[in-house]
Amino acid sequence: MSEKMRNIGPKSAAWLRQVGLRTLDDIAAIGAVEAYMKVRRAGFKCSMNLLFSLEGALQDCHWNELPEARRLELQQAVEAAITQLPPPRGRPAASPVTTTRHDDEAGAAPAFGLFDDDRHAGAESASDD
């Protein structure tokens, strides 16, 4: 940033510079949501606090002073923008994570050891003699 902006610390300022946003006017021209999305699309791990900080800078208030209704609007706008992002190159779109638990016949979870069956375990113990 070529100028000090309210709510914007050194790390956020560096991210903004790297995506071409150097002044408050640059951010005002595209809005807090699009500025946040530019940072996010660039691969930086930014939280919603950056979004609120950008809006606070535009409103000339501390980001904690933003009304709850405005924060909700901003969050919803970001969520809508995120759904429009293409999946990362070379990777399929994320799918829901599921886990499956296989229990043995007695109802307890199976014990997993180093070996899949007794054949390997016997071979290992024989070589130790």
Wavefront OBJ file of the C-alpha trace (Angstrom):
o trace
v 0.000 0.000 0.000
v 1.310 3.395 -0.807
v -0.912 4.912 1.880
v -1.716 3.738 5.396
v -5.290 2.494 5.574
v -7.401 1.957 8.611
v -7.694 -1.727 9.665
v -5.057 -2.894 7.173
v -1.904 -4.323 8.724
v 1.399 -5.100 7.017
v 0.473 -8.638 5.938
v -2.874 -7.603 4.458
v -1.235 -4.599 2.798
v 1.347 -6.899 1.169
v -1.401 -9.219 -0.128
v -3.324 -6.266 -1.530
v -0.218 -4.868 -3.235
v 0.470 -8.251 -4.805
v -2.979 -8.288 -6.404
v -2.617 -4.727 -7.671
v -4.610 -2.871 -5.019
v -2.370 -0.087 -3.723
v -4.747 2.641 -2.565
v -8.093 3.051 -0.891
v -9.377 4.347 -4.232
v -8.323 1.068 -5.890
v -10.368 -0.859 -3.329
v -13.312 1.538 -3.519
v -13.400 1.089 -7.302
v -14.089 -2.650 -7.005
v -15.564 -2.907 -3.500
v -14.578 -4.880 -0.432
v -15.982 -8.201 -1.685
v -14.121 -8.160 -5.006
v -10.910 -6.973 -3.291
v -11.223 -9.876 -0.838
v -11.858 -12.300 -3.695
v -8.793 -11.063 -5.604
v -6.652 -11.830 -2.550
v -8.284 -15.213 -2.114
v -7.958 -16.138 -5.819
v -4.269 -15.268 -5.590
v -3.939 -18.131 -3.104
v -3.502 -16.229 0.143
v -5.116 -17.781 3.217
v -7.253 -14.850 4.275
v -10.047 -14.944 6.829
v -13.313 -13.052 6.906
v -11.541 -10.484 9.068
v -9.833 -9.205 5.905
v -13.233 -8.722 4.300
v -14.507 -6.800 7.318
v -11.276 -4.795 7.507
v -11.603 -3.770 3.876
v -15.205 -2.684 4.381
v -14.220 -0.821 7.557
v -11.466 0.967 5.642
v -14.006 2.010 3.017
v -16.469 3.154 5.702
v -13.671 4.796 7.752
v -14.547 2.824 10.873
v -12.994 0.029 12.889
v -14.006 -3.302 11.386
v -15.630 -4.329 14.696
v -18.022 -1.385 14.358
v -19.616 -2.704 11.175
v -23.283 -3.500 11.782
v -24.074 -7.198 12.017
v -26.495 -6.917 9.099
v -23.732 -5.502 6.875
v -21.340 -8.273 7.930
v -23.950 -10.854 6.968
v -24.431 -9.201 3.560
v -20.678 -9.259 2.969
v -20.378 -12.909 4.018
v -23.248 -13.931 1.744
v -21.718 -12.045 -1.175
v -18.378 -13.811 -0.629
v -20.048 -17.225 -0.333
v -21.867 -16.580 -3.619
v -18.611 -15.507 -5.278
v -16.789 -18.580 -3.966
v -19.371 -20.899 -5.544
v -18.543 -19.278 -8.902
v -14.825 -20.099 -8.623
v -13.592 -22.877 -10.890
v -11.998 -25.898 -9.209
v -8.216 -25.669 -8.808
v -6.323 -26.736 -11.938
v -5.329 -30.372 -12.012
v -7.672 -31.295 -9.179
v -11.295 -32.389 -9.284
v -13.854 -30.342 -7.424
v -14.029 -31.123 -3.718
v -16.501 -33.787 -2.743
v -17.990 -34.437 0.676
v -15.760 -36.392 3.036
v -17.219 -39.659 4.260
v -15.815 -42.242 6.592
v -16.733 -45.867 6.942
v -16.130 -47.950 10.024
v -15.854 -51.675 9.626
v -16.618 -53.586 12.798
v -15.830 -57.239 13.355
v -18.588 -59.740 14.084
v -18.395 -59.193 17.844
v -19.192 -55.498 17.351
v -15.755 -54.172 18.256
v -13.530 -52.316 15.865
v -10.862 -54.555 14.330
v -7.330 -54.305 15.627
v -4.901 -53.184 12.975
v -1.303 -54.260 13.254
v 1.726 -54.097 11.087
v 0.722 -57.167 9.102
v -2.375 -58.010 7.140
v -2.352 -61.661 8.067
v -0.548 -64.199 10.252
v 1.627 -65.451 7.384
v 3.737 -62.286 7.438
v 3.778 -62.112 11.217
v 5.106 -65.688 11.424
v 7.802 -64.960 8.858
v 8.910 -61.928 10.841
v 9.135 -63.806 14.129
v 11.021 -66.693 12.529
v 13.726 -64.391 11.254
v 14.256 -62.980 14.750
v 15.429 -66.358 16.124
l 1 2 3 4 5 6 7 8 9 10 11 12 13 14 15 16 17 18 19 20 21 22 23 24 25 26 27 28 29 30 31 32 33 34 35 36 37 38 39 40 41 42 43 44 45 46 47 48 49 50 51 52 53 54 55 56 57 58 59 60 61 62 63 64 65 66 67 68 69 70 71 72 73 74 75 76 77 78 79 80 81 82 83 84 85 86 87 88 89 90 91 92 93 94 95 96 97 98 99 100 101 102 103 104 105 106 107 108 109 110 111 112 113 114 115 116 117 118 119 120 121 122 123 124 125 126 127 128 129
